[in-house]
Amino acid sequence: MSRTATKSRQSSSATTTRRAPSSRRSPAPKRRPIPTPAPTKRVIKARTSKRRTMPIWYSQLTSAVFQVLFVTFLVFITSSIVGNALLESARKERIQLQERASWATNEISMIRRSVDESTNLREIEKFATSLGMVRSGHQVVPQTLIAGSAKISDSPTSQVPGETIFANAR
């Protein structure tokens, strides 16, 4: 056996024997056992990454940025809710104002009709005759005065310029 063969045998067996150095005097070399350590299982350590330590200013900066973002988010949500509430109240107010405007428009039209009716010449004449007034320059028929409504004759007598249209007949 050669030396390389012996070495390969040594690595494969747990305990191997080694040949003693050969001497020319002895025909067969003596073998004596050489203790070799038994192969042990190699424990492979798990890879651990070296954790870099961040500078303290970096963590403070990150914390401050997150705090600002959080406060900004809260302000945005709050302002959105408040804005929607104000918008809704403005919408309700607009509806109330439109109702009031339509009511006021109806009231104004009723007042205009009333004013138009009261400024009508025939209505004025009816009102004046109901109070016993007569148009100046016209004669009042006595029979109608007794009946309660004065009848104005259409024949004008003398009408002085600047004189009022009605004179009190009482």
C-alpha positions as CSV (number, residue, x, y, z in Angstrom):
1,M,0.0,0.0,0.0
2,S,1.2,3.4,-0.8
3,R,1.1,6.3,1.5
4,T,-1.7,8.1,-0.3
5,A,-3.8,5.0,0.0
6,T,-3.1,4.9,3.6
7,K,-4.1,8.5,4.1
8,S,-7.4,7.9,2.2
9,R,-8.1,5.0,4.4
10,Q,-7.3,7.0,7.5
11,S,-9.8,9.7,6.6
12,S,-12.6,7.2,6.0
13,S,-12.3,5.2,9.2
14,A,-12.8,6.5,12.7
15,T,-9.7,4.9,14.1
16,T,-7.0,3.9,11.8
17,T,-3.7,2.2,12.3
18,R,-0.5,3.6,11.1
19,R,2.4,1.7,9.9
20,A,5.5,2.1,11.8
21,P,8.4,3.4,9.9
22,S,9.9,0.6,8.0
23,S,13.2,-0.8,9.1
24,R,15.2,-3.1,7.0
25,R,15.7,-5.5,9.8
26,S,12.2,-6.6,10.2
27,P,10.5,-8.3,7.3
28,A,7.0,-7.2,8.2
29,P,6.3,-3.9,9.7
30,K,4.4,-3.8,12.9
31,R,1.2,-1.9,12.9
32,R,0.2,0.0,15.8
33,P,-3.0,1.9,16.3
34,I,-2.9,5.7,16.2
35,P,-5.8,7.3,17.8
36,T,-7.5,9.9,15.7
37,P,-10.4,12.0,16.8
38,A,-13.8,10.8,15.7
39,P,-15.3,13.0,13.0
40,T,-17.8,15.3,14.6
41,K,-20.7,17.0,13.0
42,R,-19.8,20.4,11.9
43,V,-22.3,23.0,13.2
44,I,-22.8,25.6,10.7
45,K,-23.7,28.9,12.3
46,A,-26.6,30.7,10.7
47,R,-25.7,33.8,8.9
48,T,-26.3,36.8,11.0
49,S,-26.3,40.1,9.4
50,K,-24.6,42.8,11.2
51,R,-27.2,45.3,12.1
52,R,-26.1,48.7,11.4
53,T,-26.9,51.1,14.2
54,M,-28.6,54.2,12.9
55,P,-27.4,57.5,14.1
56,I,-29.7,59.0,16.8
57,W,-30.6,62.0,14.7
58,Y,-31.9,59.8,12.0
59,S,-34.4,58.1,14.3
60,Q,-35.4,61.5,15.7
61,L,-36.0,62.8,12.2
62,T,-38.0,59.8,11.2
63,S,-40.1,60.1,14.4
64,A,-40.7,63.8,13.7
65,V,-41.7,63.2,10.1
66,F,-44.3,60.6,11.1
67,Q,-45.7,62.8,13.8
68,V,-46.1,65.7,11.3
69,L,-47.8,63.3,8.8
70,F,-50.1,62.0,11.5
71,V,-51.2,65.4,12.7
72,T,-51.6,66.5,9.0
73,F,-53.9,63.5,8.4
74,L,-55.9,64.2,11.5
75,V,-56.4,67.9,10.5
76,F,-57.4,66.8,7.0
77,I,-60.0,64.4,8.3
78,T,-61.4,66.9,10.8
79,S,-61.5,69.8,8.3
80,S,-63.3,67.5,5.8
81,I,-66.0,66.6,8.3
82,V,-66.4,70.2,9.5
83,G,-66.5,71.4,5.9
84,N,-69.2,68.9,5.0
85,A,-71.3,69.9,8.0
86,L,-71.0,73.6,7.1
87,L,-71.9,72.8,3.5
88,E,-75.0,71.0,4.6
89,S,-76.1,73.8,6.9
90,A,-75.5,76.3,4.0
91,R,-77.7,74.1,1.8
92,K,-80.5,74.0,4.3
93,E,-80.2,77.8,4.8
94,R,-80.4,78.3,1.0
95,I,-83.6,76.2,0.9
96,Q,-85.2,78.3,3.7
97,L,-84.2,81.6,2.0
98,Q,-85.7,80.4,-1.3
99,E,-89.0,79.6,0.5
100,R,-89.0,83.0,2.2
101,A,-88.2,84.7,-1.2
102,S,-91.1,82.9,-2.9
103,W,-93.4,83.9,0.0
104,A,-92.3,87.5,-0.2
105,T,-92.8,87.5,-3.9
106,N,-96.4,86.3,-3.4
107,E,-97.0,88.9,-0.8
108,I,-95.6,91.7,-3.0
109,S,-97.8,90.6,-5.9
110,M,-100.9,90.6,-3.6
111,I,-100.0,94.1,-2.3
112,R,-99.6,95.3,-5.9
113,R,-103.0,93.9,-6.9
114,S,-104.5,95.7,-3.9
115,V,-102.7,99.0,-4.8
116,D,-103.8,98.6,-8.4
117,E,-107.4,98.0,-7.4
118,S,-107.3,100.9,-5.0
119,T,-105.8,103.4,-7.6
120,N,-108.3,102.4,-10.2
121,L,-110.6,105.4,-10.9
122,R,-113.8,103.5,-10.7
123,E,-112.7,102.1,-7.3
124,I,-111.9,105.6,-6.1
125,E,-115.3,106.8,-7.2
126,K,-117.0,104.0,-5.4
127,F,-115.1,104.6,-2.2
128,A,-115.8,108.4,-2.4
129,T,-119.5,107.9,-3.0
130,S,-119.7,105.4,-0.2
131,L,-118.4,108.2,2.1
132,G,-120.9,110.7,0.6
133,M,-118.5,112.6,-1.5
134,V,-119.5,114.0,-4.9
135,R,-117.5,115.0,-7.9
136,S,-117.2,118.7,-8.1
137,G,-119.3,120.2,-10.8
138,H,-121.8,117.4,-10.8
139,Q,-125.2,117.3,-9.3
140,V,-126.2,114.7,-6.8
141,V,-129.6,113.1,-7.3
142,P,-131.4,113.3,-3.9
143,Q,-133.3,110.0,-4.2
144,T,-130.1,108.0,-4.4
145,L,-128.7,109.7,-1.3
146,I,-131.6,108.3,0.7
147,A,-131.0,104.9,-0.7
148,G,-127.4,104.9,0.6
149,S,-125.4,105.3,-2.5
150,A,-124.9,108.6,-4.3
151,K,-125.3,108.6,-8.0
152,I,-123.2,111.1,-9.8
153,S,-124.7,112.7,-12.9
154,D,-122.6,112.9,-15.9
155,S,-123.4,116.5,-16.8
156,P,-120.6,118.7,-15.4
157,T,-121.6,122.0,-14.0
158,S,-118.8,124.5,-13.5
159,Q,-115.4,123.1,-12.6
160,V,-112.8,125.6,-11.4
161,P,-109.2,124.8,-12.3
162,G,-107.2,123.6,-9.3
163,E,-110.3,122.5,-7.4
164,T,-110.3,118.9,-6.1
165,I,-112.2,116.3,-7.9
166,F,-114.4,115.5,-4.9
167,A,-116.2,117.8,-2.6
168,N,-117.8,116.8,0.6
169,A,-121.6,116.6,0.1
170,R,-122.5,116.7,3.7
